[in-house]
Amino acid sequence: MSTIFLLLILLLGFLITFQIAKANEYVGILKGEKKNFEQNNRINGFLMIVFLVLGLIGVYWCNELFKGKILGEAASEHGDKIDTMLYITLGITGAVFFVTQILLFWFAYRYQYSEKRTAFYYPHNNKLELIWTVIPAIALTVLVGFGLYYWFRITGDAPKDAMEVEITGRQFAWLVRYPGKDNTFGKKYFQNISDKDDNQLGLLWDDPASHDDIVVNGTMYLVVGKPVKLIINSRDVIHDVGLVHFRMKMDAVPGTPTTMWFTPKFTTEEMRKKLNDPEFDYEISCNQMCGKGHYTMRGIVKVVTPDEFILWRAKEKPNYARVMAGKPAPPSTDTTKVSSVKPSETPSSVAKSK
């Protein structure tokens, strides 16, 4: 019903516009075509200037209204660099935008049609062509250079003392895994994935390193001031780990682990005070359309102090202990075919080795 109502409104708007245009045409005929054309030309020229002034005021007002109030300050050290890069880009493109738009609307007003003026025929100028080709090319090269520099910083080798966290996307949730006291991720195999048996990542239970791994649904705990390396995977389709407050994002591709690293600058509590929002939480969003439930794929990042992280980790029960509670130990299986599987290896490479 609402769709039909909307279509009727659009149809009515079209009819009203059509009738106004026809009425204006009849008025023009009564006044005289030439006089009507000159009057409309002056009105349009004046409206160009009005639109220019109001548009520039609107841009300034929106900037003042929303600057620093939506996302706040970048919450990672890499994020500061990303913001700097964006400010440089906005500075260059913004200057070009304002110059070209002001000239566009001013020329439309200043050089409106007049019988006393004839158009100047200016077909070609090699010098002008060279200027507006070379200068934009240099500017774009500089911008691309900034982007590549920061990209390689984000995806390069993390510091040796960086904490490693594995995050895996599935429709439509995030699974976060931490290594145990041995600081080593247990081996996993994609054919072992079973939601029914609470083995959402396909961990190999006969690998001792997997017995103390902690698996958390939807919430990632990080330590403020400590570098963290994310090992990113997907269980099904392509997802994308979006950490907008840290200015970071990376695709989660099935069978092809990706990585990125950053250093959180503020705890969640500190960011709440900065934004004056007691309900604020850092968000993990999926920035890649991954299915009908894509909009619900949201996780939380809790940035805490070192002591708070140690306390949280001590309270978390390893996934193996939770799954095997009250069950007999799993029988020994032949894992010689997959014994070399690491969290960063692809399922296809494992399958080929079998």
C-alpha positions, 0 to 999 in steps of 0.5 A: 500500500505504501509503495502505491501511495509513493508512486501516486505522489511521484505521479502528482509531482510530475503532473504539477511540474508539467503544468507549471512548465506549460503555463510558463510557456503560454506566458512567454508567448503572451509577453513575447519570446525574446523578452521572456528569454531575456528575463529568464536568463537574468533570473537564472544568472542571479540564481547561480550566484545565490546557489554558489553563496548558499552552497559555500555557507552550507559546506562550512556549516556542515564542517563545523557541525560534524567535525570531530563529532562522529568518529572522534580522534583516531584511536590508533597510531596508524590511524593518526597517519591515515587521518593525516593522509586524508587531510592532505587529500582533502586539502588538495582536492578541496582547493581544486573543488572551490576554485572550479565551482566558484569559477563555474557559477561566476562565469554562468552569471557574468557571461550570460547571454547578451546581444552585445557580446559574441562568443570567442572561438578558442579551439586549442592551446598546447601550453594549457593542455600540458598544464592541466594534464601534468599538474593533476598527474603529479598531484595524484602520484603524490597522493598514491605514494602516501597511500602505498606508504601507509598501506605497507606500514599497516600490512608489514611486519608487526613488532616482535612484542606484538600481541597476536589475535586471530579473527574469523568472519562467518555469516553473520558474526565474528569469532576471536581466538587468543593463544593460551599461556604457551603463546602458540595457536593450536592447529586447525583444519577446515573439515573439523569445523562443527557448530554442533560440537562447538568447534567453530574454528575446526581446531585439532583437539589432539594438538596440545597447543589448542587446549589452552586457546581462548575462543570468544564470540563477537568481542575482542579484548586489546591492551592499550599501548601494545601493538596487536597483529590481527590474523584475519580469516573467513569461514564462508564468504568474503567479509571485511574487518572494519575498525573505523575508530582505528582507521583500519580495514582488511578483507577476510577471504576464505582460504587466504589469511590476511594480516594487519597490525596497529597500536591502540591509543586510548582505552574504551573508558578514555574514549567514552570520556573524549566523546562524552558518550558513556555507551560508546564501544569500539566497533568491528563492522563487516565492510563487505556485503556478505549476505542478507544478514550483513547489517547485523554483523557487528562486533565489539572491541574492548581496549583495556589496561594491561591489568584488566586484560590479565584479569579478563584472560584469567577468567576466560575458559579455554575452548577445549575445556568448555567443549570437553567438560564431562566428556571422555578424552578424544581418541587419537587420530592420524594427523600426519597429513595435517600436522604442518597446518598453521593458522596462516595456511590455506585449506586448499594447500592442506587438501593438496598435501593429503 
